[in-house]
Amino acid sequence: PAAESQARLALPVLERWLDPEHYEIALARHALGRALLAQGNAKDAEAELRVAAERCEAAFTRNDVRTREYSYAWGEALAVLNDPRAEPLLHAAAEELTQDPRYQGAVRARALAWLAKHSAARVAAGALR
């Protein structure tokens, strides 16, 4: 709840003083989305994380590591909602984050675990055919 309340307090201030596409607003929305997801509120988290990922991409590029991290977090919310967009989004972001040897950020461990789990599931599904 503390992370959520801090993000909710920061957003109006940031939105009042910064350009709507400014990275700091994406950062606050990402923090809010992650807090909501941790509390089990995937629907509201998805909306915040989607906006954060879109704004991060607009501020930087699709290939920027921050965009990849934010896209991965958005994919996690989509997965909780059983949204079909989750798997391709998570797969792309996880591949990109784990294939860059320079990236050792916080999302790397989650991305590696997701890839391992889904690779094993694909192998098992192939063996059943």
C-alpha positions as CSV (number, residue, x, y, z in Angstrom):
1,P,0.0,0.0,0.0
2,A,2.8,2.5,0.6
3,A,4.2,2.2,-2.9
4,E,0.7,2.6,-4.3
5,S,0.0,5.7,-2.2
6,Q,3.3,7.3,-3.1
7,A,2.8,6.7,-6.8
8,R,-0.8,8.1,-6.6
9,L,0.6,11.2,-4.8
10,A,3.4,11.7,-7.3
11,L,1.3,11.3,-10.5
12,P,-0.8,14.5,-10.2
13,V,2.3,16.5,-9.4
14,L,4.3,15.1,-12.3
15,E,1.4,15.4,-14.7
16,R,0.9,19.1,-13.7
17,W,4.6,20.1,-14.3
18,L,5.9,17.7,-16.9
19,D,5.1,16.9,-20.5
20,P,2.6,14.0,-20.7
21,E,5.2,11.9,-22.5
22,H,8.0,12.5,-19.9
23,Y,9.8,9.5,-18.6
24,E,9.2,10.4,-15.0
25,I,5.4,9.9,-15.5
26,A,6.0,6.5,-17.1
27,L,8.2,5.7,-14.1
28,A,5.5,6.6,-11.6
29,R,2.8,4.7,-13.6
30,H,5.1,1.7,-13.7
31,A,5.6,1.9,-9.9
32,L,1.8,2.2,-9.4
33,G,1.1,-0.7,-11.7
34,R,3.7,-3.0,-10.0
35,A,2.2,-2.1,-6.6
36,L,-1.4,-2.8,-7.8
37,L,-0.2,-6.1,-9.3
38,A,1.5,-7.1,-6.1
39,Q,-1.8,-6.4,-4.3
40,G,-3.7,-8.7,-6.7
41,N,-5.4,-5.9,-8.6
42,A,-4.4,-7.1,-12.1
43,K,-7.0,-5.2,-14.0
44,D,-6.0,-1.7,-12.8
45,A,-2.3,-2.8,-12.8
46,E,-2.6,-3.7,-16.5
47,A,-3.9,-0.3,-17.5
48,E,-1.1,1.5,-15.6
49,L,1.6,-0.8,-16.9
50,R,0.4,-0.5,-20.5
51,V,0.5,3.3,-20.4
52,A,4.0,3.1,-18.7
53,A,5.3,0.8,-21.5
54,E,3.8,2.9,-24.2
55,R,5.2,6.2,-22.8
56,C,8.6,4.6,-22.2
57,E,8.8,3.5,-25.8
58,A,7.8,7.0,-27.0
59,A,10.4,8.6,-24.8
60,F,13.2,6.2,-25.8
61,T,12.8,3.4,-28.3
62,R,11.3,-0.1,-28.5
63,N,14.9,-1.5,-28.2
64,D,15.7,0.5,-25.0
65,V,16.2,-1.7,-21.9
66,R,13.7,0.4,-20.0
67,T,11.0,-0.3,-22.6
68,R,11.8,-4.0,-22.5
69,E,11.5,-4.0,-18.7
70,Y,8.2,-2.1,-18.8
71,S,6.8,-4.3,-21.5
72,Y,7.7,-7.4,-19.5
73,A,5.9,-6.0,-16.4
74,W,2.9,-5.2,-18.6
75,G,3.0,-8.8,-19.9
76,E,3.0,-10.1,-16.4
77,A,-0.3,-8.3,-15.7
78,L,-1.8,-9.5,-18.9
79,A,-0.8,-13.1,-18.0
80,V,-2.7,-12.8,-14.6
81,L,-5.7,-11.7,-16.6
82,N,-5.3,-14.6,-19.0
83,D,-5.1,-12.2,-21.9
84,P,-3.8,-13.8,-25.1
85,R,-1.4,-10.9,-25.7
86,A,0.6,-11.9,-22.6
87,E,2.7,-14.8,-24.0
88,P,4.1,-13.1,-27.1
89,L,4.8,-9.9,-25.2
90,L,6.5,-11.8,-22.4
91,H,8.4,-14.0,-24.8
92,A,9.8,-11.1,-26.8
93,A,10.7,-9.0,-23.8
94,A,12.3,-11.9,-21.9
95,E,14.3,-13.0,-25.0
96,E,15.6,-9.4,-25.5
97,L,16.4,-8.9,-21.8
98,T,18.2,-12.2,-21.3
99,Q,20.2,-12.1,-24.6
100,D,21.8,-8.8,-23.8
101,P,24.9,-9.7,-21.8
102,R,25.2,-6.1,-20.5
103,Y,21.7,-6.3,-18.9
104,Q,21.8,-7.5,-15.3
105,G,18.7,-5.6,-14.1
106,A,16.0,-6.8,-11.7
107,V,13.8,-8.2,-14.3
108,R,16.5,-10.6,-15.7
109,A,15.8,-13.3,-13.1
110,R,12.0,-13.2,-13.7
111,A,12.6,-13.3,-17.5
112,L,15.0,-16.3,-17.2
113,A,12.5,-18.2,-15.1
114,W,9.6,-17.4,-17.5
115,L,11.7,-18.6,-20.5
116,A,12.7,-21.8,-18.7
117,K,9.1,-22.6,-17.7
118,H,7.7,-21.9,-21.1
119,S,10.5,-23.7,-23.0
120,A,9.8,-26.8,-20.9
121,A,6.1,-26.5,-21.6
122,R,6.7,-26.2,-25.3
123,V,8.9,-29.3,-25.2
124,A,6.3,-31.3,-23.3
125,A,3.6,-30.2,-25.7
126,G,5.7,-31.3,-28.6
127,A,6.3,-34.7,-27.0
128,L,2.5,-35.2,-26.6
129,R,1.9,-34.8,-30.3
